Amino acid sequence: MSSENNGVEEEQLYAGVYEAEITEPFNPKDVDIISQTMVISNIIDQLKCGDILLEPDFQRHPDLWNDKKQSRLIESLMIRIPLPTFYFDSAEDDKLIVVDGLQRLYAIKRFMVLDETDPERLKLTDLEYLKEYEGKKFEELPPNMQRRIRTQTLTTYVIRPGTPDKVRTSIFTRINTGGLTLTPAEIKNSIYRGQAANLLKELANSEEFKKATRNKIDSRRMLDCEFVNRFLAFYLLGTEQYSGNLEDYLNDVMIRLQKETEATIEKCRADFLKAMKYAMYIFEDKAFRKINRDEKYGKINKPLYDAVTVNLAKLSLKECERLLDRKDQLMEKYIDLLHDSKFVSIITSATAVIDNVRDRHRIIYELFQGVLKND
């Protein structure tokens, strides 16, 4: 589901002469990818053993294709049409994480790996050519057809262990060009497994976050984790470390989170939940939303979310309570700000440009401080 189809406003990151700059180009020698030919029967064995990771915890949901599309994939194997190239990332534990080809592999798993009695087991449907096999499971196909599928070869590329995380992120992005591409949040969740990814998922699933965003952020493609990632980047790194490339910045905080102490992780957790709670208390259903021309509140705006939540997180509980006590005063100034054309511009256009990022965080900071100091 794209952001156009849920409660989140589409973000225009760069505009005009501005583009995301590669501030720290990596050494091409760090790109370590090998080519391998795999046979379907070997793929089946690896899926059965769990050596190929298809679980949603590691990347997007694997079941985005319907039965018809999955059946057509199996039909391609039956009539010996070569499948597109598969890409894997080889983890340190010798598991293979799918970079490109997740939906194709899940179709193979449903047809040939799941137990024959599993209700999720795929039965061929809506075939284009081999109509005589409609409604069949793998075991119900003729032996020669079963062999034809099992002996089909696949072309694969594997990113070898030891490849630096930023290089792997770039590889994921560049080669993941299929019809259901990984989102940036899904790529990060595949690469930065462990403490960093776990924290993102935990906070995205928190009641405080869901209530503050009114359950308007789609979780199927990990957009909710992207929101948490953005908060943690601006909260931990600060706008002074932002150099103009938002994706690099979001990756930087994931790298840092992998190495942080439990004390720092706990502080991130506590301040995030505090920010969400007070955003809900103070702004209610208007949180993170611009005012449209018809004077109605629109969809959630990511840059506004960043600036409001990070500035709330950096306040003490006493200060948050004081803002809540002065809610009417704050909301009056906040609504005036949402009618200010200059402020609206920096949360709408070229939102990843350095000056716009720093300006909106500064403006929200000054808004809160002005209310706190107003006796």
KEZA-134642 format. One record per residue (C-alpha): x, y, z. Coordinates in steps of 0.1 Angstrom, whole numbers, plus 2048, in hexadecimal, padded with zeros to 3 digits. Example, Ala and Ser with C-alpha at 12.3 -4.5 7.8 and 13.67 -1.06 7.14 Angstrom:
<sites>
87B7D384E 8897F5847 
</sites>
This chain:
<sites>
800800800 80F8217F6 80E84080C 7F484E7F3 7DC8337FE 7DE837823 7DF85383D 802860834 80987D81D 821877800 843887808 85689C7EF 87A8977FC 88E8AA7E2 8848C57C9 8948DB7AF 8BA8DB7B0 8BA8C67D0 8C18A17CF 8CC8887E8 8F28897E8 90886B7EE 91D87A80A 93385C811 9368467F1 9418237F9 95E8107EA 9537FB7CC 96A7E07D9 9517DB7F6 9377CE7DE 93A7A97E2 91F7967CE 9237737C0 90E7627A5 8FF7407AC 8E8728799 8CF7177B0 8B76FB7A8 8926FD7B4 8976DC7C7 8B36ED7DB 89E70C7E1 8826F57EF 89B6E4807 8A8706813 884713818 87B6F482C 89A6F8842 89471D847 8B5726836 8A373F820 891759835 86E763829 85F76F84A 85079184C 86579986B 88379D853 8737B0837 8517B6827 83479E828 83B781810 81777B806 80F79A7F1 8087857D2 7E67767CE 7E07517C4 7DD7597A0 7FF76B79E 81074F7B2 80073579C 80D74677C 83074678B 82D720790 82071D76D 83F72F760 854714770 83E6F9761 84370673D 86870E744 866734741 885741754 87D755773 88D777779 8AE77878D 8AC7747B3 8C27877CB 8CB77C7EE 8DE78B80B 8F377181D 8F1777843 90D76E85B 8FA74F865 8F9742841 8D474A83E 8C975A81D 8B477A81F 8A0782800 8A97A37F0 89579E7D0 87E7817C9 86B77D7E9 84877A7D9 8557607C0 86574B7DC 84674D7F2 83173F7D4 84A7227D2 84771D7F7 82171C7F7 8217037DA 83D6EC7E3 8486F0807 82A6F581D 81A6D582A 8016C6812 7E56CA82D 7EE6EE834 7D070582B 7E971E81D 7F6704804 7F37127E1 7DC7027C7 7E270D7A3 7C7725797 7C173C779 7DD72C765 7E273B742 7ED71C72F 7ED6FC743 7C86FC74B 7C86D7752 7DB6DD772 7C16F5781 7BB6EE7A6 7D96D77A9 7F26D67C6 8176CD7BE 8126A97C8 7F56A57B1 8096AF792 81769377B 83A687786 84A695766 83B6B776E 8476B6792 86A6AE786 8696CA76C 8626E3788 87B6D47A1 8986D4788 8926F877B 8B170E781 8B173178F 8CA74D78A 8D375D7AC 8EB7767B9 8F77757DE 9057937F2 920783806 92578882C 93B7A4837 92E7BD81D 92A7DE830 9067E783A 905807826 9117F5807 8F77DA80D 8DC7F5810 8E78047EE 8E77E17DE 8C47DA7EC 8B77FB7DE 8C77F87BC 8BE7D47B3 89C7D37C3 8887DE7A4 86C7C57A2 8477CD7A2 8457CA7C8 8667DB7D3 8727DD7F6 86B7FE807 888810818 87B80583A 87A7E082F 89D7E3822 8AA7F0843 8977D5856 8A77BB840 8CA7C9845 8CA7D6869 8BC7B787A 8BF7B589F 8BD7D18B9 8B67ED8A0 89B7DC88C 88B7CE8AC 8887F08BB 8777FE89C 85E7E289B 8577E58C0 85180A8C0 83C80889F 8267EF8B1 8228048D0 7FF8108D9 80D8338DF 8198358BB 7F98268AC 7E383E8C0 7F885D8B8 7F6854893 7D1849895 7DA827886 7DE839864 80182C85C 80280C848 8177F0858 8177D683B 8347E682A 8447F384A 83C817845 83681986B 85A80E870 86682A859 854843870 86683588E 88783587B 88385A873 87B862897 89A8508A4 8B186088A 8A7883893 8A587B8B8 8C786A8BB 8DC87B89F 8CC89D8A0 8C78B5882 8EB8C0885 8F789E878 8DF89F85B 8F28A583A 8D78A4820 8D2880818 8B487382C 8B984E824 8DE84F82E 8D386084E 8B9846856 8D382B850 8EC83C866 8D583A885 8CE81587E 8F480F87E 8F782289F 8D98108AF 8E97EF8A8 9067F88BF 8F380D8DA 8F18038FE 8D17F690E 8D0816922 8CF82B902 8B58148F2 89F817911 8A283D910 89883D8EB 87B8278F3 86F83C910 87285D8FE 8618508DF 8438438F3 842864906 8428788E6 8268638D7 8118658F6 81388B8F9 80F8908D4 7EE87E8D8 7E48918F7 7EC8B38EA 7E48B18C4 7CA8958C5 7BE88C8A2 7D08AB894 7F389C89B 80C89E87E 7F28AB865 7F38CA850 7D58E084A 7C88DE827 7BA8FB812 7978F181D 7A28F5841 79F8D0847 7BC8BC855 7CD8A683B 7E288683D 7FF880855 81D89484A 83F884850 8548A3855 83B8B286D 83B891880 861891883 8638B4890 8468B18A9 84F88F8B8 8748958BB 86F8B68CC 8568A78E4 86E88A8EB 8898A28F6 8738B490F 8708A8933 850899940 84A8B8954 84E8CD934 8368B6921 81C8BA93D 8208E093B 81A8DF916 7FB8CA91C 7EF8E2936 7F38FE91D 7E58EA901 7CD9058F5 7E891F8F3 7FF9068E0 7E48FC8C8 7DC9208BF 8019268B6 8049058A5 7E690B88E 7F492D886 81591B87C 801903865 7F3922853 81693184E 82092C82A 84592A831 84190F84B 8298FB835 8428FD819 85E8ED82D 8488D0838 83B8CB814 8568D17FA 87B8C67FA 8768B981D 8988A781E 8AC8C7816 8C28D0833 8B58F383A 8908E7839 8988CA851 8AA8E186A 8918FD867 8728E986E 8828D888D 88D8FB899 86B90A893 8598EF8A7 8738F28C3 86D9178C5 8479118C5 8498FA8E3 8629108F5 84E92F8F0 82F91E900 84491091D 854932925 834946921 82994F944 
</sites>
